[in-house]
Amino acid sequence: MNPTYRHLSVALCSLIFLFSHTQTYGQGQVTSITAGEFTKVGLSGGQFLKIGVGARGTGMAGAFSGVSNDVSSVFWNAAGIADVKAYAVDVSHTFWFAGMSHSFAAGVIPVSEKYRLAVSFTSFNSGDILITTIENPDGVGGGTYNVGDVALGLTFAGYLTDQFAFGITAKYVNHAFTSVSAGGFVFDVGTRYKTGFKGVTLGFSINSLGGEQAYTGTNLNVTKTAVEGVGQSAIDMQIQTSPFNMPLSFRAGVGIDMFDGFVADDVEMEDGVKVHQWLVAGDFETFSDVPEQFAIGTEYTFREFVSLRAGYRFGHSQLGLAGGVGLKYIGGSFDGSLDFSISPTRDLGLVNRLGITMHFN
């Protein structure tokens, strides 16, 4: 068998096996990877791990795992950073709804001709939230608290053949509010295959694969009487928290370079610059806690300078239409791009993202 097809077969079989079987968590409980028609909203933690990063992929409504080839691939499909040819940095910020924010930063280091390393940092911050109780729904003495989640990742990716790339990410995830926190490791595994047929590429990834986590902290320690109204000494107690799973997901994507056999067989060049570039992509995602989603997106680039993006996500309760624009600068030893995307929600207002990417040739 041709080595290329052998590698592809092994990758596909592995992903299909993980997708079609169940995942086992603590205490012998077995939970299906896909939620199907039943939603389990609130049963998985680490929801910030599902928020898309970068203004390029989100401008295409997340239809990006099959075409991702930049630093933001750390999120969409780790295999994509194998196409980052030089040292590169990506920083993006999401103005989430209700005053919340989501930030991402990553850097890629070429370690050889075929292999790349990347480090990434993702954070989610709720802003100040008013402390309330059942007795005081309007607030307790004006006090506030803050929810802050972070993820630190290390990614290794590369090409096994000229057409088949892989990527593996290990992330330490920490969730915290007031004085309690939970932490642990999760893993992402991605593959990407250039079919060689009319610019078609295929991408597959499994994301947030990890065990259960549970909150611990000083706020869970209390001193009180075991039975109210009974004369007895107060004793030290600890509030027990329920463990929660990570938002496991499977993503499959296809991307098509429309100027590689569909619209034209050869890309038109002027002064060494591609005049037109047009990508069309589609992604299917299935999650452990919400129903399946499907996204379609497109990106058109003129003279490698300005890019226009648009997409639509099906199956999401809030996000649907998305769009964006990007500007790129190409220099002798430095390339940079500035990208912006916007995603209107159905009930919660606009979600805006701003991203900056730099490549050092």
C-alpha positions in Angstrom: 0.0 0.0 0.0 1.2 3.5 -0.8 2.6 5.1 2.4 0.4 8.1 2.1 -2.8 6.2 2.0 -1.6 3.9 4.8 -1.0 6.9 7.1 -4.4 8.4 6.1 -6.1 5.1 6.7 -4.6 4.7 10.2 -5.6 8.3 11.1 -9.1 8.0 9.8 -9.7 4.6 11.6 -8.4 6.0 14.9 -10.6 9.0 14.7 -13.7 7.0 13.7 -13.0 4.5 16.5 -12.8 7.3 19.1 -15.9 9.0 17.7 -18.1 6.0 17.4 -17.3 4.5 20.8 -18.0 5.9 24.2 -15.8 7.8 26.6 -15.3 6.5 30.2 -15.0 8.8 33.1 -14.6 8.4 36.9 -16.7 5.9 38.9 -17.3 3.7 35.9 -19.8 6.1 34.3 -20.0 5.9 30.5 -21.0 8.9 28.5 -21.5 9.1 24.7 -19.3 11.6 22.8 -22.3 13.1 21.0 -25.3 14.6 22.8 -27.5 13.7 19.9 -31.0 15.1 20.3 -30.6 15.4 24.1 -28.9 18.4 25.4 -26.7 18.3 28.6 -26.0 22.0 28.9 -24.4 22.7 32.2 -23.0 19.2 32.7 -19.6 20.0 31.1 -17.2 22.6 32.5 -14.5 24.5 30.6 -17.0 26.0 28.1 -14.4 28.7 27.2 -12.5 25.9 25.4 -15.2 25.9 22.8 -14.9 29.6 22.0 -13.3 30.2 18.6 -10.0 32.1 18.4 -8.6 34.4 15.8 -10.5 36.8 13.5 -9.8 34.7 10.4 -11.5 31.4 11.4 -14.3 33.1 13.2 -15.0 35.4 10.2 -15.7 32.1 8.3 -18.1 31.0 11.1 -15.7 28.4 12.3 -15.5 26.5 9.0 -11.8 26.4 9.3 -10.4 23.0 10.3 -9.9 21.9 6.7 -8.1 25.0 5.6 -6.3 26.2 8.7 -2.7 26.9 8.1 -1.7 29.7 10.5 -0.9 30.1 14.2 -4.6 30.0 15.2 -4.6 26.4 13.9 -3.6 25.5 17.5 -7.3 25.8 18.3 -9.0 24.7 15.0 -6.8 21.8 14.0 -3.3 21.5 15.5 -2.0 19.8 12.3 -2.4 23.2 10.5 0.7 24.7 12.2 2.8 22.3 10.1 2.3 24.9 7.3 3.7 27.8 9.3 7.1 28.1 7.6 8.9 30.6 10.0 8.7 32.0 13.5 5.2 33.4 13.9 3.1 35.0 16.6 -0.7 35.4 16.8 -2.6 37.6 19.3 -6.4 38.0 19.3 -9.0 39.4 21.6 -12.7 38.7 21.6 -15.2 41.2 23.0 -17.7 38.6 24.2 -21.3 39.6 25.2 -22.3 40.8 28.7 -19.0 42.5 29.2 -17.0 39.2 29.2 -13.8 38.9 27.2 -11.7 36.1 25.7 -8.1 36.4 24.7 -5.6 34.1 22.8 -1.9 34.3 22.2 0.3 31.7 20.5 3.8 31.4 18.9 5.2 28.9 16.5 8.8 27.7 16.4 10.2 25.7 13.5 12.3 22.9 14.9 13.1 21.2 11.6 12.1 21.3 8.0 9.0 19.2 8.7 8.2 19.7 12.4 6.9 22.7 14.4 6.4 23.5 18.1 3.8 26.0 19.4 3.0 27.4 22.8 -0.4 29.0 23.4 -2.3 30.9 26.1 -6.0 31.3 26.3 -8.0 33.2 28.9 -11.6 34.0 29.6 -12.7 36.7 32.1 -16.3 37.4 33.2 -15.6 40.9 34.5 -17.1 41.9 37.9 -20.2 40.0 39.0 -22.4 41.3 41.8 -22.6 39.0 44.8 -26.2 38.1 45.5 -28.1 35.7 47.7 -31.7 34.5 47.8 -32.4 36.9 50.7 -30.5 39.8 48.9 -31.1 39.5 45.2 -29.9 43.1 44.6 -26.5 42.5 46.1 -24.7 41.9 49.4 -22.9 45.1 50.5 -21.8 46.0 47.0 -19.4 43.0 46.8 -18.4 41.5 43.5 -16.5 38.4 42.3 -14.8 37.4 39.1 -14.7 34.2 37.0 -11.3 33.6 35.3 -10.4 30.6 33.2 -7.0 30.0 31.6 -5.4 27.3 29.4 -1.7 26.9 28.7 -0.9 24.7 25.7 2.1 23.0 24.0 1.6 21.8 20.5 3.8 19.5 18.3 3.0 19.1 14.6 4.5 18.1 11.4 4.3 16.3 8.1 4.6 12.5 7.9 4.4 12.6 4.1 4.1 15.5 1.6 0.3 15.3 2.0 -0.4 14.1 5.5 0.1 16.3 8.6 -0.6 15.7 12.3 -0.8 17.8 15.4 -1.0 17.1 19.1 -1.7 19.6 21.9 -1.4 19.2 25.6 -3.1 21.9 27.7 -3.3 22.6 31.4 -6.7 24.1 32.1 -7.6 26.1 35.3 -11.0 27.3 36.2 -11.3 29.8 39.1 -13.8 32.1 40.9 -13.5 33.7 44.3 -11.1 31.4 46.2 -12.1 28.1 44.6 -10.5 26.5 41.5 -10.3 23.3 39.4 -7.5 22.2 37.1 -6.2 19.4 35.0 -4.9 18.4 31.6 -6.8 18.0 28.3 -5.5 17.0 24.9 -6.3 17.9 21.3 -5.4 15.6 18.3 -5.7 16.7 14.7 -4.8 15.5 11.2 -5.0 17.2 7.8 -4.7 15.6 4.4 -4.0 17.3 1.1 -5.8 15.0 -1.4 -4.1 16.4 -4.5 -7.5 16.6 -6.2 -8.4 20.1 -7.3 -7.2 21.8 -4.1 -9.3 19.7 -1.7 -8.0 19.2 1.8 -9.5 17.2 4.7 -9.2 17.9 8.4 -10.1 15.9 11.5 -9.6 16.7 15.1 -10.6 15.6 18.6 -10.6 18.4 21.2 -10.6 18.7 25.0 -10.0 15.0 25.6 -9.4 14.6 29.3 -10.7 13.4 32.7 -13.0 14.9 35.3 -12.2 18.0 37.3 -13.6 19.2 40.6 -13.4 22.5 42.5 -11.4 22.9 45.7 -10.5 25.9 47.8 -10.8 27.7 51.1 -14.4 28.9 50.4 -15.5 25.3 50.7 -14.3 25.1 54.3 -17.0 26.2 56.8 -17.4 26.0 60.6 -20.9 25.5 61.9 -23.1 23.3 64.0 -24.2 20.0 62.5 -27.9 20.6 63.5 -29.3 24.1 63.8 -31.0 25.0 67.1 -29.2 22.2 69.1 -26.8 23.3 71.8 -23.5 21.9 70.6 -20.0 23.1 69.6 -19.4 24.1 66.0 -17.3 21.8 63.9 -15.2 22.2 60.8 -16.9 21.0 57.6 -16.1 20.9 53.9 -18.6 21.4 51.1 -18.2 18.6 48.6 -18.3 19.6 45.0 -19.4 17.4 42.1 -16.8 16.6 39.4 -17.4 17.7 35.9 -16.3 16.7 32.5 -14.5 18.7 29.8 -16.5 19.7 26.6 -15.2 16.8 24.4 -15.8 17.5 20.7 -15.0 16.0 17.3 -14.5 18.2 14.3 -14.4 17.2 10.6 -13.7 19.7 7.9 -13.2 20.0 4.1 -11.5 22.9 2.3 -11.3 23.7 -1.4 -8.9 26.1 -3.1 -11.2 27.2 -5.9 -8.2 28.4 -8.0 -6.6 25.0 -8.0 -8.7 23.2 -10.5 -12.3 24.4 -10.1 -12.3 28.0 -11.3 -8.9 27.9 -12.9 -6.1 25.4 -13.2 -3.4 28.0 -12.5 -3.4 30.9 -10.2 -2.9 34.2 -12.0 0.3 35.9 -10.9 1.5 39.5 -11.2 4.9 40.6 -10.0 5.2 37.3 -8.0 1.9 38.0 -6.2 -1.3 35.9 -6.5 -4.0 38.1 -7.9 -6.9 36.0 -6.7 -7.3 33.5 -3.9 -10.6 31.9 -3.0 -11.2 29.3 -0.3 -14.5 27.5 0.4 -14.8 25.4 3.5 -17.3 23.4 5.6 -17.0 21.9 9.1 -19.1 19.4 11.0 -18.8 19.4 14.8 -20.3 17.1 17.4 -20.1 17.8 21.1 -20.6 15.9 24.4 -23.0 18.5 25.8 -24.9 20.1 22.9 -26.4 19.0 19.6 -24.3 18.8 16.4 -23.4 21.9 14.5 -22.4 22.5 10.9 -20.6 25.6 9.5 -19.9 26.8 6.0 -17.5 29.6 5.2 -15.5 31.4 2.4 -12.5 33.7 2.1 -11.5 35.7 -0.9 -8.1 37.4 -1.1 -7.1 40.0 -3.6 -3.3 40.4 -4.4 -2.4 38.9 -1.0 -3.4 42.2 0.5 -7.0 42.3 1.5 -9.3 39.4 2.4 -13.0 39.3 2.8 -14.7 36.5 4.8 -18.2 35.3 5.5 -19.8 32.2 6.9 -22.9 30.7 8.6 -23.2 28.3 11.5 -26.1 25.9 11.7 -27.3 24.3 15.0 -26.0 27.0 17.4 -28.6 28.6 19.7 -27.0 32.1 19.3 -24.3 32.3 16.7 -25.3 32.1 13.0 -24.0 34.6 10.4 -20.4 35.8 10.6 -18.1 38.0 8.5 -14.8 39.6 8.6 -12.0 41.4 6.8 -8.2 41.2 6.9 -5.3 43.3 5.7 -1.8 41.9 5.1 1.6 43.4 4.8 4.5 41.5 3.1 8.0 42.8 3.6 11.5 41.4 3.2 12.0 40.0 6.7 8.6 40.6 8.2 5.0 39.7 7.3 2.0 40.9 9.3 -1.7 40.9 9.1 -4.5 42.7 10.9 -7.9 40.9 11.0 -11.4 41.7 12.3 -14.5 39.6 12.5 -18.0 40.1 13.7 -20.7 37.6 14.8 -24.2 38.8 15.6 -26.0 36.7 18.2 -29.7 36.2 18.2 -30.4 37.7 21.6 -27.1 38.8 23.2 -25.7 41.5 20.8 -22.5 41.5 18.7 -19.4 39.5 19.3 -16.3 41.3 17.8 -12.8 39.9 17.4 -9.5 41.6 16.6 -6.4 39.7 15.7 -2.8 40.5 14.8 -0.4 38.0 13.2 3.3 38.4 12.6 5.7 36.2 10.7 9.5 36.6 10.9 11.1 35.4 7.7 
